[in-house]
Amino acid sequence: MSKKETVASAFLRGLRYQEYEVRSAAEAMPEEKYGYRPAEGKFGNEKPEFEPAQVRTFAQQVKHVACANFAFAAELDGHTPPAACDKDGPSPAKTKRELLIYLRDSFVATRKSLGAMDAKNMFDPIEGPYAGPNTRLGLATVIVWHNADHYGQMALYLRENNIVPPASLPNPPELRDRY
């Protein structure tokens, strides 16, 4: 770490780790397994505000993470975030290729928005339906946490299908940027 470390560079470093884990997991799952759901997924004793009452498919995990990343970026930038990220959001992406592009682009947007955070604005208030009310710094923490949370779920989906998450390999592959 250098003396030029900033609030933004610290969070961007953490986000890069999460981006690798999430995107490499999405790349590793075969397209025919994108509909995989680890269990029947009907849990009648869950709190109703924790929708959906069904466990997400792998494709829904990818789409949710991408939509949430776009939502968090919009909130950081003071824009209206996409609606209903907890229920697949507005993107029409469905195929593995479409979802990988949507996911990749969501990290681009998030990095750009996080990159604008500095010591002067990190405590500015942020409003929004996904992590507000909050501050820029608080929302940055939520972004890294949210990606880590869903990566943990995605890693289990991979392992249940006998696929080692790429981040766990001795020589992890590089991310592809073209799909």
N, C-alpha and C positions, 0 to 999 in steps of 0.2 A: 504494500500500500504506500502511496506517495503522500507528500504534504499537500498535494492538490486534491485530496479526497473531498468530495462534497456529499451532501445529503443525497442528491440524485444518483451520484456514482455508486454509493453504498447500496441503495435500493436496486439500481439497475444490475449490479453484480448478482444480488440475490435472485432477481427475476430471471437473469440468464440461466442460472442453475435450474430453476423451475421450468423455464421454457424448454430446455433440453429434455428434462425428464418427461414432461407432458407430450411434447411433439414427437419424441422418439418412441414413446409408448404408442401413440396414435399411428405412427408409421409402421410399427412392428406387428400390430394386430392385422391379420389377413382380412380382406374385405368381407369374405363370407362369415366372419365372426363378429362383424360390427353390430349385428343384431343380438349378440350374446347378452344375457341377463343372468347374474349368478344364482338366482333363486326365483321361484314363482313370484316373490316380491310383494305379496299382499300382507300387510302388517296392520291389523285392525286396532291395535292399541297405541298407534302413533298419534301425536298431537296433530290436529287438523292443519295448523299453520306450517307444518313441516311437509307440505306437498312436494313431490307427488307421493302418494301412499304406495306406489310401486317402485321398486328399485329400477334405476335407469339402465337402459341398454348401453353397451360401449359407445355406440354412435351418439346416443343422447348425452353421455358424459362429455364427449369431445365437443358437441354442439353447445352444451351448457357452459363449458369453460370458455369457449370462444365468445359467446354472447356476453358473458359476464366481463371478460376482458374489455370488450368494446364498451360495455356499460360503465365500467370503472374509469376508462380513459375519458369518456364523455363527461362524467361527473368531475374529474380532475380539470377538464377544460371548460367547465361551466356550461356544457351543452346538455340537452335532454338525452338520456340514455335510451337504448332500445327497450321495448316493453317485453315483459313476460319471459325473461331469461330462465326463470325456474320452470317454464313449460315449453321449452324448445325455442323461444324467441322468434323474431321475424324472418330470419334468414331461410331461404328455400333449400339450402345445402342438404343433400341426402346421401350422395355416394361418398365412398372413402375419399376420392380425389377432391370432391367439392368441400368436404369437411376439413381435409388437411389444408387446403388453401384458406378457408375461413379461419381456421386455428392459427395458421402462420400469420395472416394479416392482422389478427387480433393482438398478437404479441408485438407486431410493428407499431400499431396504434398505442398500445400500452407503454412501450418503451419511449415513444415520442412524448406522451403526456407526463410520464414520470421524470423524463429528462428536463422538464421545465421547472421542477421543484428545486427551491434553493433555501438558504437560511432565512431569507427575508419573507418568503411566502409559505413556508412549511406549516405554519399554524393558522393559515387562512381557513375560514370555515368552508365546508363543502356540504351542499345539500343534495339529496337524491334518494331514490327509493331503495338502492342496493346497499349502501353502507353509510348513509347519512342519518342524522346530522353527524358530521365528523370534521376533521381537519385534513389537509393534504397529507401530512405525515401519517395520520391514523388510517387514511384510505390506502396509502402506499403499503402499510402493514397488512391490511386486509387483502390487497392484491396478491402479495407473496403467499400469505396464509392460504387463500382460496385455491390458488394453483397447487400448492403442496397437498392440501386436503384431497383434491380430486385426483392428483397423481397417485396418491396412496390407494385410492379406490381402483384406478385404472391398472395399477401394478398387480393388484389381486386378480382382476379380470384376466390379465395376461397369464399369470401363473396358473389360474384354474384351467387355462387352455394349453398348458405345458409350454408356455413361451416365457423365456427369461427377459425381464425388462431390460432394454438396451443399457440403461444407466447402471445396471448391476453387472454388466459384462466386464471382463478384465481389460478389453480393448473396445470401448464403446464406439459404435459407428458415428460418423458425422451426420448431422441433419441434412436432409435434402431440402433445397429451396424451390425446386421445380418439380411439379407433379404431373 
